[in-house]
Amino acid sequence: MAGESGYSLVEVLVALVFIGVAIAALFTAITQGVYVQKAAEMEADASDLANQAIERYRSYFNAGNYDYLVTRSAAQEEAELAAMGRPQFSRTITVSESGTAPDRTWTIATTVTYDLKGKTRNVTCRTLFAE
């Protein structure tokens, strides 16, 4: 039997363990990559929603519609996000006015909140308008 070649049972088992560890590491890396990609997409969507709100208020300001520069209710924001197909997000817009005409300023802060695997995350955009 000395002329027979091949692998012993121990060598095969060691090779299978190495292959198993490599596959487990690869699976973990792929799973983590998918999570990171989803997190980046959610963060970008939240940032986009916050900037959309800021730009809407900027259009009101540029048109001189200062009466539209008011804080919107949570129900209004929820309805708008649902109509946009983004019910997984919630958005809060806060408007702070200071001064009197013609020297008024408005601080607009938009916070978009979303949940990602049980962790709540926020994206906030702020801007200042001066009359």
FENBEL-V13131 format. One record per pair of residues at least 6 apart in sequence whose C-alpha atoms are under 8 Angstrom apart, sorted by the first residue. I is the first residue (numbers start at 1). J is the second residue. Records with the same first field share a line. If there is no record, write none. Layout:
I->J, J
//
This chain:
39->116
42->114
43->123
46->89, 112, 113, 114, 122, 123
47->112, 123, 124, 125
49->91, 112
50->91, 110, 111, 112, 123, 124, 125
51->110, 125
53->93, 110
54->108, 109, 110, 125, 126, 127
57->68, 69
58->129
60->66, 68, 69
61->69, 129
69->95, 106
70->94, 95
71->93, 94, 95
72->92, 93, 94
73->92
74->91, 92
77->90, 91, 92
78->87, 90, 91
81->87, 89, 90
88->114, 115
89->112, 113, 114, 115
90->112, 113, 114
91->110, 111, 112, 113
92->110, 111, 112
93->108, 109, 110, 111
94->107, 108, 109, 110
95->106, 107, 108, 109
96->106, 107, 108
97->104, 105, 106, 107
98->104, 105, 106
99->105
101->131
102->131
103->130, 131
104->130, 131
105->128, 129, 130, 131
106->128, 129, 130
107->126, 127, 128, 129
108->126, 127, 128, 129
109->124, 125, 126, 127
110->124, 125, 126
111->122, 123, 124, 125
112->122, 123, 124
113->120, 121, 122, 123
114->120, 121, 122
115->121
//
